[in-house]
Amino acid sequence: MAKSGAPPNYSGRAAVILSSRYPTPTALQMSPRFSLLILAGVSACAQPLKLAKDDSPVVLAGHSLQAPNPAERGSLTVRSLYYGSGTDKNRPEYRDSIAIKTKVVDGSKFADAPNAAQRKLREKYWGFGFSKLPVNGRVWYPEGNGPFPLVLMVHGNHNMKDFSDPGYAYLGELMASRGFVFVSVDENFLNGNMNQENDARGWMLLKHLEAWRAFNDSSAALKGKVDLNRVALMGHSRGGEAAAVGAAFNRLSHYPDDATVKFNFNFGIRAVVAIAPIDGQYSPTQRPTPLENVSYLVIHGSHDGDVSAFSGLRQYQRVEFTDAGPWFKSAIWMYRANHGQWNTVWGNKDNGPQSARFLDLRGLVTPEEQRQFGKVYLSAFLEATLKDREEYLPMFRDHRVIGNWLPKTMYATRFQDSRFKALADFQEDVDVTTGSVASVRLFGDSLGSWKEANIPLRWRNTNVGTNAVFLGWNNRIAGDDTTKMGRPASFTVTIADSLRRAWNVTDAATIQFSLAPTDAKPSPRKAPVDSAKKDSTRAAPKKPAPKPPAGKPAKDTTPVHLTIEAVDADGDTARVPLARYGVPRRPLEIQVMRRASRERSAFATQHEIVLQTYVIPLRDFRDNQPRFDASRLASIRFVFDRTAAGTVLLDDIGISAINPAFLSATVHTRGTP
C-alpha cells in the first residue's frame, strides 16, 4: 500500500504517520512514548454514523446467471508447499519447511533504501540486502497431473515485521480446489521502504514465473504442474499496481528506466487482478503504466481508509485492446468495504493498530462479507479468463445478475470488451462537438451545462486521468409558475453512413456507455421569446428574485431517469427507458474518518463518482419499434425527459459486436444499478 500514490496534499497524514501500512524510517524507529504523545492530541470524538440507504433488497433481488457459485469450494484435493531460499533469518517456513530451494535475485537496480542508515537497519533485520532478494512463495495446488493455470498473488505495503503473505490462504485453498495453482508471493522484505519500489514488486513476480518454469521442467513435486500460457497476476494495494507493472514488463525487452537491464520473460499472462490498488507509485519512463491485450479486473471498497479513492480506475482506463482476443476489463466498487479486510492479517485497521482513533469502523461490512465478495469475483474471473468458462462473463458486465451470491450492500460496475469501438470517449481534442472518429458529431439541445473535463476522484486535486462529458439540464421554465416545462433537453451522437458500413453494425450489436449522476442542478431555463408578439423584444420588468429558504437546502434524492433513443437513416426512432437497465444511482455518502472536520479536510467530496456501464442490445430498440433498422443506425440520443433537472457524467459511448456470452444472463428491473 502506497502513501506516495496519494495526492501530495493528502491531509490524512496525522493518522498515516502511525500506520503500519506506511512505516517510514521515522515511524519504524518511533518510540511508544512518542506515539502516545501524538495520540493524546487526537480527539476520539466521533461524528454520527452516516450510511446511504441500502437499495440491495431491490437491486440484488434477481439472479439469472446459470453456473455453480464460484465462491464454493471445488472438488479437487488441495496440497500445499513452500519454496524459497532456505536461509531466511525471520521466516522459518522459508528456511526449514521449503520443498524446493530457489536462487536469490539481484534487485538493486529496482529498489534501494532511502539512505545508508536505513539500508543498514534493514540488512541487519533481514540478513540480506537488495542485491540478494529471496524468491519465496507459499503454494496451494490441486492433486493431479495438470497442467493447471498458474495464479500469483502479491500483498502490498505493510509493517515489514507483520508478515502479509499468509493473509490470502482463504483464496489459495479455494482456487486450488477449483483447479488452479495459487501462490502467495512473499515480498515483505520490500515493505516499509518509501523509495518508489513498485517496479521491484512487479519485476519480482516475473522472477517467480522464471522459477516456475524451472519447477515445471525439473521439480519432482511440481513437474508439469502448471500451464505457463495461462497465467494471472494478482495484487493488493501496492501489489495491485505491481501486478500491472509485471504484466507490462513481461512484454518488454529492456527495463524502461535502465536499458542496460535486459528482459526476456514473455510468459502467457492472460489476466491481471488489482485489489484496492494504488496507481502511479511507479511510472515507467515517468509515464503511467500502459497495459494492453490482457483481461483486467479491479475491485475497490468505498470505505477504504488507506487508498481512499478509487485510484485503480486510472489503470482501468489505460487498459487497451488492439487485437480480437477474448479480452475484457471490469471495475467493481463495493459500498462499505475497506482496504485491509481482503487480507486476513491486515483486518480492518487500515491505518495501523491505532486506526480506531482516526477511522470510523462502524459502517464497514464484516470481514466475512468482504472476503465473500472477493471470492465470488476473483474466482469467477480466473474461471473466465484462464479456463474460458464463458458462463461467468455476464457478472463482469452487470453485478445484478448474481444477486444471490453477493453480500447485501451496494455496487457499481464499469465494463468494456475487446470488441468495443468508441464513438465518443472525450479524449481526442478540445472540440466538444466532435467524437472519437472523424465522422462522429455531438449535439446538445436545451442543456443547462455542457463541458468535457476530467473525471474527479474524491482525493483533493486528483482525477481518473481521462475525460467525460458533463451534461446538466433543467426542463423547468423560470418564473412564478413552477409547473411550466420546456421541451426535454437532449444530447445526440451521430454516426455517418460510411462508419456504420465499416463497422458492420447489426441488431446483434450493443450500444454501450458509462454514466453517473452528480448532485449539481442547473437553474431553470429562460422562457423562449415569443416572436409573434409585437413587444417580444422589449425586456419585461424584473421581479425581485425570491429569497432562498433559510438553512442548508435539502439534498436532492430524486432518482435520475432518462430515455435512450436510437434513430435510423430513415428517421425511424426507437426508445427504451434507461430504468429498464437500472436507474442511475446518485452519489452515495462515504464517511471514512471519525471526525467530520477531518473528513472535510481530507477529501474534496464525501462521495466517489463511479460511473455505471450500460450495455443495451440494439435488438431491444427494434423490439420497441419494428420499423427501426439497426443496420442503418444514424444516431444515439440521450433524452432527459423523465427527471426535471440534474447533471450526469457520460463516458465511453460506443458500439460493440459483443460476445453473446456476456448477454446470456440479464436483469431488467426498475431497481438502481
WOBEL-V594288 format. One line per field, one symbol per residue. psi: psi as a letter, one per 20 degrees, with the letter a starting at -180 (. if undefined). Layout:
psi = ???
This chain:
psi = qohiiqqhkpjjhhhhhjpihlnrhghhjpqhghghgghhjppjpqrqppqqpojhhggkhqoipnqqoiiqpaiqpprqrqqahjjphinhhjgijphppqqqqojiihqrqirhghgggghgghjraiimpqnpqpppqqprhaqqqpppppraqrpiinphhiikhhhgggghijkqpppopokhiiqknllmjhhhgghhhhhhhghhggghhhpghjpjhqojinqppqqpchhghhghgghghhjqiqphiniioqqmflrmoiqpppolqrpjhpopkkqqpqpqlqqpppqqqhkojfnjqmiihghghipqojakrkqrqppppppjqaghiiphggbjmhkahjhihhqoihjqrqhggghggggghgghghghhijkniiihhiihoiiilhiiqqnaqqqpqqqrijppphojkihajoiiqaiqhjpqppqpkqhqoqprqoqriqpkqrhjrqrpooqqoiqpqahniipqaqpqrpppqpqghggghilpriirqpqrpqprriqorqqqqqqpoihphkiippqppqppqpqqqrpqqpojpqoqrppqppriijppqqpphhhjppppqppppogqhphhhghhhqhqkrpooqpppoophhhghhhnhipohikphqppoomiiphqapqppqlpaqpmqphhhjipqoorjqq.
